[in-house]
Amino acid sequence: MSESEPTGEYVVECFWPGVDEAAVRALDLRAAGAAAELTRGGTPVRYLGSILMREDEVVLCLFDGAPAGVRTAAEQAEIPFERVLEATRSPRPTADTA
């Protein structure tokens, strides 16, 4: 990974007709394995999980890393993705901030 390549959180967006929870669980295992393998090889990528939107047949997979590493992890995990998008999450509210 290049020192100048930005890192952050990215969503890998998948339109996946017929997707179900079992397919997403299998995808999660493949994505976590691909990210771990890339990290061991010197490209830090972390898989943070997925969200299934059943009605729309869309799966959003969240990764942490550089865009090229995230794309490589998604490809190695055989995620049927449309695009990789930079993402920002807000912190979860706590009792002090709610």
N, CA, C and O atoms as CSV, one atom per row, in Angstrom:
chain,resi,resn,atom,element,x,y,z
A,1,MET,N,N,0.851,-1.173,0.000
A,1,MET,CA,C,0.000,0.000,0.000
A,1,MET,C,C,0.894,1.233,0.000
A,1,MET,O,O,1.898,1.292,0.709
A,2,SER,N,N,0.522,2.182,-0.782
A,2,SER,CA,C,1.261,3.431,-0.867
A,2,SER,C,C,1.022,4.268,0.381
A,2,SER,O,O,-0.093,4.320,0.901
A,3,GLU,N,N,2.087,4.928,0.861
A,3,GLU,CA,C,1.948,5.780,2.043
A,3,GLU,C,C,0.974,6.923,1.797
A,3,GLU,O,O,0.337,7.403,2.735
A,4,SER,N,N,0.847,7.368,0.542
A,4,SER,CA,C,-0.018,8.507,0.250
A,4,SER,C,C,-1.470,8.108,0.023
A,4,SER,O,O,-2.339,8.974,-0.077
A,5,GLU,N,N,-1.740,6.823,-0.059
A,5,GLU,CA,C,-3.112,6.380,-0.297
A,5,GLU,C,C,-3.933,6.545,0.979
A,5,GLU,O,O,-3.560,6.015,2.025
A,6,PRO,N,N,-5.053,7.280,0.902
A,6,PRO,CA,C,-5.854,7.522,2.109
A,6,PRO,C,C,-6.526,6.247,2.600
A,6,PRO,O,O,-6.873,5.366,1.814
A,7,THR,N,N,-6.700,6.169,3.895
A,7,THR,CA,C,-7.443,5.058,4.457
A,7,THR,C,C,-8.687,5.612,5.136
A,7,THR,O,O,-8.740,6.787,5.497
A,8,GLY,N,N,-9.652,4.780,5.300
A,8,GLY,CA,C,-10.906,5.187,5.921
A,8,GLY,C,C,-11.896,4.053,5.816
A,8,GLY,O,O,-11.526,2.907,5.557
A,9,GLU,N,N,-13.149,4.379,6.017
A,9,GLU,CA,C,-14.195,3.370,5.910
A,9,GLU,C,C,-14.846,3.464,4.541
A,9,GLU,O,O,-15.072,4.549,4.006
A,10,TYR,N,N,-15.140,2.295,3.993
A,10,TYR,CA,C,-15.729,2.202,2.661
A,10,TYR,C,C,-16.864,1.190,2.685
A,10,TYR,O,O,-16.793,0.166,3.364
A,11,VAL,N,N,-17.911,1.499,1.929
A,11,VAL,CA,C,-19.036,0.596,1.745
A,11,VAL,C,C,-18.909,-0.035,0.369
A,11,VAL,O,O,-18.744,0.657,-0.636
A,12,VAL,N,N,-18.988,-1.344,0.341
A,12,VAL,CA,C,-19.040,-2.082,-0.911
A,12,VAL,C,C,-20.516,-2.400,-1.135
A,12,VAL,O,O,-21.125,-3.156,-0.378
A,13,GLU,N,N,-21.077,-1.813,-2.183
A,13,GLU,CA,C,-22.519,-1.877,-2.435
A,13,GLU,C,C,-22.835,-3.001,-3.430
A,13,GLU,O,O,-22.259,-3.068,-4.516
A,14,CYS,N,N,-23.761,-3.881,-3.035
A,14,CYS,CA,C,-24.114,-5.024,-3.870
A,14,CYS,C,C,-25.608,-5.070,-4.120
A,14,CYS,O,O,-26.389,-5.102,-3.169
A,15,PHE,N,N,-26.018,-5.073,-5.362
A,15,PHE,CA,C,-27.387,-5.424,-5.714
A,15,PHE,C,C,-27.341,-6.915,-5.999
A,15,PHE,O,O,-26.644,-7.354,-6.914
A,16,TRP,N,N,-28.082,-7.698,-5.218
A,16,TRP,CA,C,-27.917,-9.144,-5.249
A,16,TRP,C,C,-29.284,-9.828,-5.258
A,16,TRP,O,O,-29.788,-10.204,-4.200
A,17,PRO,N,N,-29.892,-9.995,-6.439
A,17,PRO,CA,C,-31.204,-10.641,-6.514
A,17,PRO,C,C,-31.182,-12.030,-5.876
A,17,PRO,O,O,-30.276,-12.828,-6.115
A,18,GLY,N,N,-32.200,-12.295,-5.060
A,18,GLY,CA,C,-32.325,-13.598,-4.420
A,18,GLY,C,C,-31.478,-13.782,-3.176
A,18,GLY,O,O,-31.460,-14.879,-2.617
A,19,VAL,N,N,-30.778,-12.757,-2.721
A,19,VAL,CA,C,-29.912,-12.891,-1.547
A,19,VAL,C,C,-30.737,-13.221,-0.311
A,19,VAL,O,O,-31.863,-12.749,-0.153
A,20,ASP,N,N,-30.155,-14.039,0.562
A,20,ASP,CA,C,-30.801,-14.351,1.840
A,20,ASP,C,C,-29.750,-14.305,2.940
A,20,ASP,O,O,-28.567,-14.080,2.682
A,21,GLU,N,N,-30.204,-14.524,4.175
A,21,GLU,CA,C,-29.307,-14.417,5.328
A,21,GLU,C,C,-28.158,-15.419,5.263
A,21,GLU,O,O,-27.037,-15.097,5.657
A,22,ALA,N,N,-28.420,-16.618,4.777
A,22,ALA,CA,C,-27.354,-17.626,4.688
A,22,ALA,C,C,-26.261,-17.173,3.719
A,22,ALA,O,O,-25.074,-17.357,3.990
A,23,ALA,N,N,-26.656,-16.586,2.599
A,23,ALA,CA,C,-25.672,-16.098,1.632
A,23,ALA,C,C,-24.849,-14.959,2.223
A,23,ALA,O,O,-23.648,-14.862,1.973
A,24,VAL,N,N,-25.497,-14.096,3.010
A,24,VAL,CA,C,-24.780,-12.983,3.633
A,24,VAL,C,C,-23.815,-13.494,4.695
A,24,VAL,O,O,-22.700,-12.984,4.809
A,25,ARG,N,N,-24.222,-14.487,5.471
A,25,ARG,CA,C,-23.306,-15.070,6.473
A,25,ARG,C,C,-22.070,-15.659,5.785
A,25,ARG,O,O,-20.949,-15.481,6.259
A,26,ALA,N,N,-22.278,-16.351,4.681
A,26,ALA,CA,C,-21.150,-16.915,3.932
A,26,ALA,C,C,-20.264,-15.806,3.370
A,26,ALA,O,O,-19.038,-15.911,3.393
A,27,LEU,N,N,-20.892,-14.742,2.864
A,27,LEU,CA,C,-20.144,-13.592,2.364
A,27,LEU,C,C,-19.315,-12.969,3.482
A,27,LEU,O,O,-18.152,-12.625,3.274
A,28,ASP,N,N,-19.907,-12.822,4.669
A,28,ASP,CA,C,-19.180,-12.242,5.805
A,28,ASP,C,C,-17.920,-13.042,6.116
A,28,ASP,O,O,-16.863,-12.466,6.374
A,29,LEU,N,N,-18.030,-14.362,6.092
A,29,LEU,CA,C,-16.860,-15.208,6.368
A,29,LEU,C,C,-15.785,-15.037,5.294
A,29,LEU,O,O,-14.599,-14.930,5.605
A,30,ARG,N,N,-16.207,-15.011,4.038
A,30,ARG,CA,C,-15.235,-14.829,2.945
A,30,ARG,C,C,-14.568,-13.457,3.034
A,30,ARG,O,O,-13.355,-13.343,2.857
A,31,ALA,N,N,-15.357,-12.417,3.308
A,31,ALA,CA,C,-14.809,-11.057,3.369
A,31,ALA,C,C,-13.826,-10.913,4.527
A,31,ALA,O,O,-12.759,-10.320,4.370
A,32,ALA,N,N,-14.186,-11.453,5.681
A,32,ALA,CA,C,-13.278,-11.390,6.830
A,32,ALA,C,C,-11.981,-12.137,6.528
A,32,ALA,O,O,-10.897,-11.673,6.881
A,33,GLY,N,N,-12.092,-13.287,5.878
A,33,GLY,CA,C,-10.901,-14.058,5.520
A,33,GLY,C,C,-10.026,-13.338,4.516
A,33,GLY,O,O,-8.802,-13.331,4.648
A,34,ALA,N,N,-10.649,-12.725,3.504
A,34,ALA,CA,C,-9.878,-11.989,2.496
A,34,ALA,C,C,-9.173,-10.795,3.121
A,34,ALA,O,O,-8.013,-10.525,2.810
A,35,ALA,N,N,-9.871,-10.074,4.003
A,35,ALA,CA,C,-9.255,-8.919,4.672
A,35,ALA,C,C,-8.080,-9.358,5.543
A,35,ALA,O,O,-7.031,-8.714,5.546
A,36,ALA,N,N,-8.255,-10.441,6.271
A,36,ALA,CA,C,-7.177,-10.943,7.132
A,36,ALA,C,C,-5.970,-11.373,6.299
A,36,ALA,O,O,-4.827,-11.115,6.677
A,37,GLU,N,N,-6.223,-12.024,5.170
A,37,GLU,CA,C,-5.136,-12.469,4.300
A,37,GLU,C,C,-4.367,-11.276,3.732
A,37,GLU,O,O,-3.137,-11.288,3.699
A,38,LEU,N,N,-5.082,-10.257,3.290
A,38,LEU,CA,C,-4.422,-9.058,2.774
A,38,LEU,C,C,-3.610,-8.369,3.867
A,38,LEU,O,O,-2.496,-7.908,3.615
A,39,THR,N,N,-4.153,-8.298,5.060
A,39,THR,CA,C,-3.443,-7.672,6.176
A,39,THR,C,C,-2.155,-8.428,6.483
A,39,THR,O,O,-1.107,-7.817,6.691
A,40,ARG,N,N,-2.233,-9.756,6.511
A,40,ARG,CA,C,-1.020,-10.565,6.734
A,40,ARG,C,C,0.019,-10.313,5.650
A,40,ARG,O,O,1.222,-10.400,5.899
A,41,GLY,N,N,-0.453,-9.998,4.440
A,41,GLY,CA,C,0.453,-9.733,3.322
A,41,GLY,C,C,0.954,-8.301,3.256
A,41,GLY,O,O,1.702,-7.952,2.342
A,42,GLY,N,N,0.554,-7.460,4.214
A,42,GLY,CA,C,1.075,-6.101,4.261
A,42,GLY,C,C,0.116,-5.017,3.772
A,42,GLY,O,O,0.480,-3.841,3.738
A,43,THR,N,N,-1.097,-5.397,3.396
A,43,THR,CA,C,-2.107,-4.420,2.989
A,43,THR,C,C,-3.198,-4.418,4.059
A,43,THR,O,O,-4.076,-5.282,4.046
A,44,PRO,N,N,-3.154,-3.467,4.974
A,44,PRO,CA,C,-4.116,-3.478,6.079
A,44,PRO,C,C,-5.551,-3.204,5.610
A,44,PRO,O,O,-5.858,-2.131,5.090
A,45,VAL,N,N,-6.405,-4.185,5.805
A,45,VAL,CA,C,-7.830,-4.079,5.500
A,45,VAL,C,C,-8.574,-4.794,6.620
A,45,VAL,O,O,-8.183,-5.879,7.049
A,46,ARG,N,N,-9.642,-4.175,7.082
A,46,ARG,CA,C,-10.444,-4.783,8.136
A,46,ARG,C,C,-11.889,-4.853,7.663
A,46,ARG,O,O,-12.432,-3.866,7.167
A,47,TYR,N,N,-12.512,-6.019,7.817
A,47,TYR,CA,C,-13.918,-6.177,7.469
A,47,TYR,C,C,-14.742,-5.882,8.703
A,47,TYR,O,O,-14.514,-6.468,9.762
A,48,LEU,N,N,-15.711,-4.965,8.573
A,48,LEU,CA,C,-16.488,-4.506,9.719
A,48,LEU,C,C,-17.904,-5.070,9.763
A,48,LEU,O,O,-18.633,-4.821,10.723
A,49,GLY,N,N,-18.303,-5.819,8.747
A,49,GLY,CA,C,-19.633,-6.431,8.750
A,49,GLY,C,C,-20.487,-5.952,7.589
A,49,GLY,O,O,-20.033,-5.204,6.724
A,50,SER,N,N,-21.750,-6.407,7.593
A,50,SER,CA,C,-22.639,-6.105,6.478
A,50,SER,C,C,-24.037,-5.766,6.968
A,50,SER,O,O,-24.409,-6.031,8.111
A,51,ILE,N,N,-24.791,-5.173,6.063
A,51,ILE,CA,C,-26.204,-4.881,6.292
A,51,ILE,C,C,-26.965,-5.424,5.091
A,51,ILE,O,O,-26.637,-5.115,3.946
A,52,LEU,N,N,-27.977,-6.230,5.359
A,52,LEU,CA,C,-28.837,-6.770,4.311
A,52,LEU,C,C,-30.140,-5.981,4.302
A,52,LEU,O,O,-30.818,-5.876,5.324
A,53,MET,N,N,-30.481,-5.435,3.156
A,53,MET,CA,C,-31.775,-4.777,2.970
A,53,MET,C,C,-32.602,-5.714,2.091
A,53,MET,O,O,-32.578,-5.633,0.863
A,54,ARG,N,N,-33.336,-6.609,2.763
A,54,ARG,CA,C,-34.038,-7.708,2.079
A,54,ARG,C,C,-34.945,-7.231,0.949
A,54,ARG,O,O,-34.887,-7.751,-0.165
A,55,GLU,N,N,-35.780,-6.241,1.243
A,55,GLU,CA,C,-36.774,-5.803,0.263
A,55,GLU,C,C,-36.125,-5.302,-1.021
A,55,GLU,O,O,-36.664,-5.513,-2.107
A,56,ASP,N,N,-34.984,-4.646,-0.914
A,56,ASP,CA,C,-34.291,-4.111,-2.087
A,56,ASP,C,C,-33.269,-5.074,-2.672
A,56,ASP,O,O,-32.694,-4.795,-3.724
A,57,GLU,N,N,-33.030,-6.218,-2.000
A,57,GLU,CA,C,-32.020,-7.185,-2.421
A,57,GLU,C,C,-30.649,-6.522,-2.557
A,57,GLU,O,O,-29.930,-6.717,-3.537
A,58,VAL,N,N,-30.317,-5.730,-1.534
A,58,VAL,CA,C,-29.057,-5.000,-1.497
A,58,VAL,C,C,-28.300,-5.393,-0.237
A,58,VAL,O,O,-28.885,-5.527,0.838
A,59,VAL,N,N,-27.004,-5.575,-0.381
A,59,VAL,CA,C,-26.115,-5.836,0.749
A,59,VAL,C,C,-25.049,-4.747,0.744
A,59,VAL,O,O,-24.439,-4.458,-0.285
A,60,LEU,N,N,-24.839,-4.151,1.909
A,60,LEU,CA,C,-23.784,-3.172,2.097
A,60,LEU,C,C,-22.729,-3.794,2.996
A,60,LEU,O,O,-23.028,-4.201,4.119
A,61,CYS,N,N,-21.507,-3.870,2.512
A,61,CYS,CA,C,-20.395,-4.441,3.269
A,61,CYS,C,C,-19.465,-3.304,3.663
A,61,CYS,O,O,-19.064,-2.502,2.820
A,62,LEU,N,N,-19.127,-3.235,4.935
A,62,LEU,CA,C,-18.304,-2.136,5.436
A,62,LEU,C,C,-16.882,-2.626,5.713
A,62,LEU,O,O,-16.668,-3.626,6.397
A,63,PHE,N,N,-15.932,-1.895,5.165
A,63,PHE,CA,C,-14.508,-2.198,5.335
A,63,PHE,C,C,-13.786,-0.966,5.853
A,63,PHE,O,O,-14.267,0.159,5.713
A,64,ASP,N,N,-12.631,-1.194,6.449
A,64,ASP,CA,C,-11.716,-0.140,6.846
A,64,ASP,C,C,-10.392,-0.409,6.148
A,64,ASP,O,O,-9.865,-1.519,6.220
A,65,GLY,N,N,-9.855,0.600,5.475
A,65,GLY,CA,C,-8.585,0.434,4.778
A,65,GLY,C,C,-8.453,1.468,3.686
A,65,GLY,O,O,-9.164,2.472,3.680
A,66,ALA,N,N,-7.554,1.226,2.775
A,66,ALA,CA,C,-7.374,2.076,1.607
A,66,ALA,C,C,-8.271,1.550,0.486
A,66,ALA,O,O,-8.556,0.354,0.437
A,67,PRO,N,N,-8.719,2.429,-0.414
A,67,PRO,CA,C,-9.655,2.001,-1.454
A,67,PRO,C,C,-9.184,0.794,-2.276
A,67,PRO,O,O,-9.975,-0.108,-2.550
A,68,ALA,N,N,-7.920,0.770,-2.665
A,68,ALA,CA,C,-7.427,-0.344,-3.477
A,68,ALA,C,C,-7.460,-1.654,-2.691
A,68,ALA,O,O,-7.808,-2.699,-3.241
A,69,GLY,N,N,-7.103,-1.602,-1.421
A,69,GLY,CA,C,-7.145,-2.805,-0.585
A,69,GLY,C,C,-8.560,-3.293,-0.354
A,69,GLY,O,O,-8.815,-4.497,-0.356
A,70,VAL,N,N,-9.478,-2.365,-0.157
A,70,VAL,CA,C,-10.888,-2.729,0.024
A,70,VAL,C,C,-11.421,-3.397,-1.236
A,70,VAL,O,O,-12.092,-4.427,-1.168
A,71,ARG,N,N,-11.119,-2.805,-2.381
A,71,ARG,CA,C,-11.576,-3.396,-3.653
A,71,ARG,C,C,-10.991,-4.797,-3.845
A,71,ARG,O,O,-11.696,-5.711,-4.270
A,72,THR,N,N,-9.721,-4.962,-3.537
A,72,THR,CA,C,-9.082,-6.268,-3.671
A,72,THR,C,C,-9.731,-7.286,-2.736
A,72,THR,O,O,-9.989,-8.422,-3.134
A,73,ALA,N,N,-9.995,-6.880,-1.494
A,73,ALA,CA,C,-10.648,-7.790,-0.540
A,73,ALA,C,C,-12.023,-8.205,-1.055
A,73,ALA,O,O,-12.387,-9.378,-0.977
A,74,ALA,N,N,-12.788,-7.246,-1.580
A,74,ALA,CA,C,-14.125,-7.558,-2.100
A,74,ALA,C,C,-14.044,-8.514,-3.288
A,74,ALA,O,O,-14.850,-9.437,-3.409
A,75,GLU,N,N,-13.081,-8.290,-4.149
A,75,GLU,CA,C,-12.913,-9.172,-5.304
A,75,GLU,C,C,-12.498,-10.571,-4.862
A,75,GLU,O,O,-13.041,-11.559,-5.356
A,76,GLN,N,N,-11.540,-10.670,-3.933
A,76,GLN,CA,C,-11.086,-11.978,-3.459
A,76,GLN,C,C,-12.193,-12.724,-2.724
A,76,GLN,O,O,-12.237,-13.954,-2.753
A,77,ALA,N,N,-13.086,-11.988,-2.064
A,77,ALA,CA,C,-14.197,-12.602,-1.347
A,77,ALA,C,C,-15.370,-12.936,-2.275
A,77,ALA,O,O,-16.384,-13.481,-1.839
A,78,GLU,N,N,-15.216,-12.605,-3.547
A,78,GLU,CA,C,-16.252,-12.854,-4.553
A,78,GLU,C,C,-17.574,-12.185,-4.183
A,78,GLU,O,O,-18.649,-12.769,-4.320
A,79,ILE,N,N,-17.463,-10.937,-3.708
A,79,ILE,CA,C,-18.650,-10.138,-3.409
A,79,ILE,C,C,-19.148,-9.561,-4.740
A,79,ILE,O,O,-18.371,-8.936,-5.461
A,80,PRO,N,N,-20.424,-9.759,-5.078
A,80,PRO,CA,C,-20.942,-9.251,-6.351
A,80,PRO,C,C,-21.260,-7.756,-6.269
A,80,PRO,O,O,-22.426,-7.364,-6.296
A,81,PHE,N,N,-20.224,-6.927,-6.169
A,81,PHE,CA,C,-20.441,-5.514,-5.885
A,81,PHE,C,C,-20.560,-4.662,-7.136
A,81,PHE,O,O,-20.024,-4.983,-8.197
A,82,GLU,N,N,-21.287,-3.558,-6.967
A,82,GLU,CA,C,-21.460,-2.571,-8.025
A,82,GLU,C,C,-20.402,-1.485,-7.917
A,82,GLU,O,O,-19.823,-1.061,-8.917
A,83,ARG,N,N,-20.154,-1.033,-6.662
A,83,ARG,CA,C,-19.208,0.065,-6.476
A,83,ARG,C,C,-18.696,0.078,-5.041
A,83,ARG,O,O,-19.260,-0.552,-4.145
A,84,VAL,N,N,-17.600,0.823,-4.857
A,84,VAL,CA,C,-16.980,1.030,-3.548
A,84,VAL,C,C,-17.107,2.519,-3.246
A,84,VAL,O,O,-16.660,3.362,-4.024
A,85,LEU,N,N,-17.725,2.833,-2.101
A,85,LEU,CA,C,-18.003,4.229,-1.751
A,85,LEU,C,C,-17.374,4.574,-0.414
A,85,LEU,O,O,-17.448,3.795,0.537
A,86,GLU,N,N,-16.751,5.752,-0.344
A,86,GLU,CA,C,-16.234,6.218,0.936
A,86,GLU,C,C,-17.412,6.482,1.866
A,86,GLU,O,O,-18.445,6.989,1.429
A,87,ALA,N,N,-17.267,6.146,3.136
A,87,ALA,CA,C,-18.368,6.270,4.094
A,87,ALA,C,C,-17.890,6.921,5.380
A,87,ALA,O,O,-16.709,6.868,5.724
A,88,THR,N,N,-18.818,7.528,6.072
A,88,THR,CA,C,-18.564,8.081,7.393
A,88,THR,C,C,-19.708,7.652,8.289
A,88,THR,O,O,-20.877,7.801,7.934
A,89,ARG,N,N,-19.371,7.123,9.444
A,89,ARG,CA,C,-20.396,6.737,10.422
A,89,ARG,C,C,-20.389,7.740,11.553
A,89,ARG,O,O,-19.342,8.260,11.939
A,90,SER,N,N,-21.561,8.003,12.073
A,90,SER,CA,C,-21.628,8.842,13.264
A,90,SER,C,C,-21.412,7.946,14.475
A,90,SER,O,O,-21.736,6.759,14.427
A,91,PRO,N,N,-20.878,8.486,15.547
A,91,PRO,CA,C,-20.689,7.670,16.753
A,91,PRO,C,C,-22.037,7.275,17.338
A,91,PRO,O,O,-23.019,8.011,17.238
A,92,ARG,N,N,-22.060,6.110,17.944
A,92,ARG,CA,C,-23.276,5.660,18.593
A,92,ARG,C,C,-23.546,6.536,19.805
A,92,ARG,O,O,-22.631,6.843,20.569
A,93,PRO,N,N,-24.797,6.940,19.982
A,93,PRO,CA,C,-25.090,7.751,21.155
A,93,PRO,C,C,-24.931,6.942,22.443
A,93,PRO,O,O,-25.232,5.749,22.492
A,94,THR,N,N,-24.465,7.604,23.446
A,94,THR,CA,C,-24.366,6.982,24.758
A,94,THR,C,C,-25.405,7.621,25.677
A,94,THR,O,O,-26.077,8.570,25.276
A,95,ALA,N,N,-25.543,7.130,26.869
A,95,ALA,CA,C,-26.492,7.706,27.818
A,95,ALA,C,C,-26.176,9.170,28.065
A,95,ALA,O,O,-27.082,9.962,28.323
A,96,ASP,N,N,-24.893,9.545,27.989
A,96,ASP,CA,C,-24.489,10.935,28.230
A,96,ASP,C,C,-24.880,11.853,27.064
A,96,ASP,O,O,-25.133,13.040,27.269
A,97,THR,N,N,-24.929,11.298,25.825
A,97,THR,CA,C,-25.197,12.146,24.650
A,97,THR,C,C,-26.624,12.020,24.143
A,97,THR,O,O,-27.046,12.818,23.306
A,98,ALA,N,N,-27.373,11.044,24.626
A,98,ALA,CA,C,-28.733,10.833,24.107
A,98,ALA,C,C,-29.712,11.833,24.691
A,98,ALA,O,O,-30.899,11.799,24.364
